[in-house]
Amino acid sequence: MSIRRLLHSDAPPAPPLKFVLLSSLGALIAIAITGGLSVLSGIPWLMAPFGASCVLAFGVPDSPLAQPRAIVGGHLVATAVGQLAGLRGRCCAGTGGHAGHPHRACASRR
């Protein structure tokens, strides 16, 4: 194999430096604001997929996955599933329900 063939790549060209710097700055500001809100409110706002969402939104803004409906919708669905799983786990452990009565969905598990 020749060195020229080893150095050849079919990958797309690297984005311009200005785009990389602006994307990095946008992600930094978004994560800093979210972290600041966490500190001010005392409630954790940062979550693991937030970094991936920043990479999509700022790094590849033309991607269908980087559109607001995909990002917000994905986070809403993930939050709803997490809340339901937490609620089900809490009430099935016997700590949920109103006035000591378990939630109806958990009654079948007892």
C-alpha positions in Angstrom: 0.0 0.0 0.0 1.2 3.4 -0.8 1.3 6.2 1.7 -0.9 8.3 -0.5 -3.6 5.7 -0.3 -3.3 5.4 3.5 -3.7 9.2 3.9 -6.7 9.3 1.6 -10.1 9.6 3.3 -13.6 9.6 2.0 -14.7 11.5 5.1 -16.3 14.9 4.6 -14.0 17.8 4.9 -13.5 19.4 8.4 -15.8 22.3 9.2 -14.4 25.8 9.2 -12.7 26.9 12.4 -15.3 29.7 12.8 -18.1 27.1 12.8 -16.3 24.9 15.3 -15.6 27.9 17.7 -19.2 29.2 17.5 -20.6 25.7 18.1 -18.3 25.2 21.0 -19.2 28.6 22.5 -23.0 27.9 22.0 -22.7 24.5 23.8 -20.6 26.1 26.6 -23.1 28.8 27.2 -26.1 26.4 27.1 -24.5 24.0 29.6 -23.3 26.9 31.8 -26.8 28.4 32.0 -28.3 25.0 32.9 -25.6 24.5 35.5 -26.3 28.0 36.9 -30.0 27.2 37.1 -29.2 24.1 39.0 -27.2 26.0 41.5 -29.7 28.8 41.9 -32.7 26.6 42.2 -31.1 23.8 44.2 -32.7 21.3 41.8 -30.5 19.3 39.4 -31.2 20.5 35.8 -28.2 18.8 34.2 -28.7 15.4 32.8 -26.6 13.0 30.9 -28.3 13.4 27.4 -28.0 17.2 27.6 -24.4 17.1 26.3 -25.4 14.9 23.4 -28.3 17.3 22.6 -25.9 20.2 22.6 -23.6 18.4 20.2 -26.5 17.8 17.9 -28.0 21.2 18.2 -24.8 23.2 17.8 -22.5 20.8 15.9 -24.9 19.6 13.2 -27.8 22.0 13.2 -29.0 20.9 9.8 -29.6 17.3 11.0 -33.2 16.2 11.4 -32.2 15.0 14.9 -31.1 18.5 15.8 -34.4 20.1 15.2 -36.2 21.5 18.3 -39.2 19.2 18.0 -36.8 16.2 18.1 -34.8 17.4 21.0 -37.6 18.7 23.1 -39.9 15.8 22.2 -37.2 13.3 23.0 -36.5 14.9 26.4 -40.2 15.1 27.2 -40.8 11.4 26.4 -37.7 10.4 28.4 -38.8 12.5 31.4 -42.3 11.0 31.3 -41.0 7.4 31.2 -38.5 8.2 34.0 -41.3 9.8 36.1 -43.6 6.9 35.6 -40.9 4.3 36.4 -40.0 6.2 39.5 -43.7 6.5 40.5 -44.3 2.9 39.9 -41.2 1.9 41.8 -42.1 4.1 44.7 -45.7 3.1 45.1 -44.9 -0.6 44.6 -42.4 -0.4 47.4 -45.2 0.6 49.7 -44.2 4.3 50.2 -46.5 5.9 47.6 -50.2 6.6 47.6 -52.3 9.1 49.4 -53.0 8.7 53.2 -51.2 5.4 53.2 -53.3 3.8 50.4 -51.3 2.4 47.6 -51.9 3.5 44.0 -54.4 1.3 42.1 -51.8 0.3 39.6 -49.8 -1.2 42.3 -52.6 -3.1 44.0 -52.2 -6.1 41.7 -48.5 -6.5 42.7 -49.3 -6.9 46.4 
